[in-house]
Amino acid sequence: MFNHFPNQHKGSLLAFIGVMFITPDSLFIRLSNLDTWGLLFYRGAIPFVVVLIGLVLFYRSNFFIALLKIGYPGIFYVISFSVCNITFIVSIQNTNVANTLIMVAMAPMLSAILASIFLKEPTKKETWIAIFITFFSVTFIFYDSIKLGNIIGDVFGFITALGLAINANLARFAKDRDLIPSAVIGKLVVAIFAFFFVDNIDLLGNDLIIVPLMCIMCVAIPFVLVTIAPRFISAPEVNLFFLLEVILGPIWVWLIIHEQPSLQTIIGGLIIIITIALHSFIALKKTQIKIN
């Protein structure tokens, strides 16, 4: 039945389902009793195994060929992807969930800056306006976090966004290569790296359910769906769906454990969300006009 859907419907459905699976991720991180390194170990190991099985079934005898074809862009992707996974968890555990997700939402803007510098892609006027507004809003949030003592978590959230932007540019630079195996290797690297620092990886009590559920539902499945979605719809459309995580992620945390962001975070976050939504919508409209 899915094959009979238009590409627009396929891509939108995949992106929507993928992002909806991601939205409770921050809540599960909060509910887990594992320390940072234990959490990172499982968030690397379990998705690695799940997605690796999927890739082996998909590529079959060509799996190792696909692995070798990632080249040096794929190696850099592994490094950047691994760093992103680590800094995201560190950020969540050192600031409000809303702050982390707002920082991560800046990835498209950072990606545009890096593309103009390294890929020599011209940045449009409306993109520069959006970049200026988002950075002004982030400065506003940073100032509030310094007063609250959450600045470390915000900085790591910003580093996560920067890493995601680097990944996007690497994928664009190496668009003739399949970098999905690189992301899978990145998960393995995270698990191995975390293993050397973890004190205890025993899953006890609620963690027996929360951690595997989080790793499969919020990490492995969305990874596959969101990777496939851009084959059917444009990047601006996918970015619009990711704003759901920025909105719903803090709501889940607020409803279950009553973690409320500061007024400055709410104001700055709303400005960033609206700016990115408008920018993505304008880019989407221009893409549709070109196609038509």
C-alpha positions in Angstrom: 0.0 0.0 0.0 2.8 2.4 0.9 4.3 2.1 -2.6 1.1 3.6 -4.1 1.5 6.9 -2.0 2.9 10.0 -3.8 6.5 10.8 -2.8 5.4 13.8 -0.9 3.1 11.7 1.3 5.8 9.0 1.7 8.4 11.5 2.9 6.1 13.5 5.1 4.7 10.3 6.8 8.2 8.9 7.4 9.5 12.2 8.8 6.5 12.7 11.0 6.5 9.2 12.5 10.3 9.4 12.9 10.2 12.7 14.8 7.2 11.7 16.9 9.2 8.6 18.0 12.1 11.0 19.0 10.0 13.4 21.1 10.0 11.4 24.4 13.7 10.8 24.1 14.6 13.6 26.6 12.0 12.3 29.0 13.5 8.8 29.0 16.9 10.3 29.6 15.6 12.1 32.6 13.8 9.0 33.9 16.8 6.8 33.6 18.9 6.1 36.7 22.1 5.4 34.7 25.0 7.8 34.9 26.2 9.7 31.8 28.6 7.0 30.6 26.2 4.1 31.3 23.5 5.8 29.3 25.9 6.6 26.4 27.1 2.9 26.4 23.5 1.6 25.8 22.5 4.4 23.4 25.5 3.4 21.3 25.4 -0.4 21.7 21.7 -1.1 21.3 21.0 1.1 18.2 24.3 -0.2 16.7 23.1 -3.8 16.9 19.5 -3.0 15.7 20.5 -0.8 12.7 23.4 -3.1 11.8 21.1 -6.0 11.4 18.8 -3.9 9.2 21.8 -2.8 7.1 23.0 -6.4 6.7 19.6 -7.5 5.6 19.3 -4.5 3.2 22.8 -4.7 1.6 23.2 -8.5 1.9 26.5 -9.5 0.2 27.3 -5.8 -0.6 27.4 -4.7 3.0 31.2 -4.7 3.4 31.5 -3.0 0.0 29.2 -0.2 1.2 31.3 0.0 4.4 34.5 0.5 2.5 33.0 3.1 0.1 32.5 5.7 2.9 36.0 7.0 2.3 37.6 9.9 4.3 34.3 11.9 4.4 32.7 8.9 6.1 35.6 8.8 8.6 35.0 12.4 9.5 31.3 11.7 9.7 32.0 8.9 12.2 34.0 11.3 14.4 31.4 14.2 14.2 28.5 11.8 14.7 30.1 10.2 17.8 30.8 13.6 19.3 27.2 14.7 18.8 25.9 11.7 20.6 28.1 12.3 23.6 27.5 16.1 23.8 23.7 15.7 23.5 23.6 13.5 26.7 26.0 15.8 28.6 23.8 18.8 27.6 20.5 17.2 28.7 22.0 16.2 32.1 23.4 19.7 32.7 20.6 22.1 31.7 16.8 22.2 31.1 15.6 19.9 28.3 14.1 22.9 26.5 17.5 24.6 26.4 19.2 21.6 24.9 16.5 21.1 22.2 16.5 24.8 21.3 20.3 24.7 20.9 20.0 21.6 18.7 17.3 23.3 16.6 19.9 25.8 15.4 21.7 23.1 13.4 20.1 24.2 10.0 21.3 27.8 10.5 24.8 26.6 11.5 24.8 24.3 8.5 24.1 27.3 6.2 27.1 29.2 7.7 29.5 26.2 7.3 28.2 25.6 3.7 29.0 29.2 2.7 32.5 28.8 4.2 33.6 25.3 3.2 31.4 24.4 0.3 31.3 27.9 -1.2 27.5 27.8 -1.4 26.0 31.3 -1.5 23.8 32.1 1.5 20.6 33.8 0.7 19.6 37.1 2.3 16.6 35.6 4.2 19.0 32.9 5.6 21.4 35.5 7.0 18.4 37.3 8.6 17.3 34.0 10.2 20.9 33.3 11.4 21.1 36.8 13.0 17.8 36.4 14.8 18.5 32.9 16.1 22.0 33.8 17.3 20.6 36.9 19.1 18.0 34.6 20.8 20.6 32.1 21.8 22.7 34.9 23.4 19.6 35.8 25.3 19.2 32.2 26.5 22.9 31.9 27.3 22.7 35.0 29.5 19.8 33.5 31.4 21.7 30.2 31.8 24.8 31.9 33.2 22.6 33.4 36.0 21.0 29.9 36.6 24.2 28.0 36.5 23.2 26.0 33.4 25.7 27.4 30.9 27.7 24.2 30.6 24.7 22.3 29.4 23.8 25.0 27.0 27.3 25.1 25.5 27.3 21.3 25.0 23.9 21.7 23.3 25.4 24.3 21.0 28.3 21.9 20.3 25.7 19.2 19.4 24.0 21.5 16.9 27.4 22.4 15.4 28.2 18.7 15.1 24.9 18.1 13.3 25.6 21.0 11.0 29.0 19.4 10.2 27.3 16.1 9.5 24.9 17.7 7.1 27.7 19.4 5.2 29.7 16.2 5.1 26.7 14.4 3.7 26.3 17.1 1.1 30.0 17.1 0.2 29.9 13.3 -0.2 26.4 13.1 -1.8 27.6 10.4 -4.1 28.4 8.1 -1.1 26.1 6.3 1.3 27.1 7.5 4.8 24.5 5.5 6.7 27.2 2.9 7.6 29.3 5.8 9.0 26.5 6.6 11.4 26.3 3.0 12.5 30.0 2.9 13.1 29.6 6.1 15.1 27.2 4.4 17.4 29.7 1.6 18.0 32.5 4.2 18.7 30.2 5.8 21.3 29.6 2.5 23.0 33.3 1.6 23.1 34.4 5.0 24.3 31.7 5.1 27.0 32.6 1.6 28.2 36.1 2.7 29.3 34.5 5.3 31.7 31.4 3.6 32.9 31.3 2.4 36.5 28.2 0.1 36.3 26.2 -1.0 33.2 23.7 -3.1 35.1 20.1 -2.4 34.2 18.0 -2.4 37.4 14.4 -1.6 38.2 12.7 0.7 35.7 15.9 0.9 33.6 15.2 -2.6 32.4 12.3 -1.2 30.4 13.2 2.5 29.9 16.7 2.1 28.5 16.0 -0.6 25.8 12.7 1.2 24.9 14.5 4.5 24.5 17.4 3.1 22.5 15.1 1.3 20.0 12.0 3.6 19.9 13.7 7.0 20.2 17.1 6.3 18.6 17.2 3.3 16.2 13.8 3.5 14.5 13.8 7.3 14.0 17.4 7.1 12.7 16.1 4.8 9.9 12.9 6.7 9.1 14.5 10.2 9.1 17.4 8.9 6.9 15.0 7.6 4.3 12.6 10.6 4.4 14.9 13.0 2.5 14.7 10.7 -0.5 11.1 11.7 -1.0 10.9 15.3 0.3 13.3 18.3 0.6 15.6 19.1 3.5 13.5 22.2 4.5 10.4 20.0 4.8 12.3 17.6 7.1 13.6 20.5 9.2 10.0 21.6 9.7 9.1 18.2 11.2 12.1 18.4 13.5 10.6 21.5 15.2 8.0 19.1 16.7 10.7 17.7 18.9 11.7 21.1 20.1 8.1 21.8 21.0 6.9 18.4 22.3 10.1 17.2 24.0 9.9 19.8 26.8 6.2 19.3 27.1 6.6 15.6 27.8 9.2 16.4 30.5 7.0 19.1 32.0 3.9 16.9 32.1 5.7 13.9 33.7 8.4 15.3 35.9 7.3 19.0 36.1 10.6 20.4 34.7 9.7 23.9 33.6 12.0 26.1 31.5 12.6 29.7 32.5 10.7 32.6 30.9 13.8 33.7 29.0 14.2 30.2 27.5 10.5 30.2 26.5 10.7 33.6 24.8 14.1 32.9 23.1 12.9 29.4 22.1 9.7 30.7 20.6 11.6 33.3 18.5 14.0 30.6 17.3 11.2 28.1 16.5 9.2 30.7 14.6 12.2 31.9 12.7 13.4 28.5 11.6 9.8 27.5 10.7 9.3 30.6 8.5 12.7 30.1 6.9 12.0 26.4 6.1 8.6 27.3 4.8 10.0 30.0 2.5 12.7 27.6 1.3 10.1 25.0 0.7 7.9 27.3 -1.3 10.8 28.4 -3.5 11.7 24.7 -4.1 8.1 23.9 -5.2 8.1 26.9 -7.5 11.3 25.7 -9.2 9.8 22.2 -9.6 6.6 23.6 -11.1 
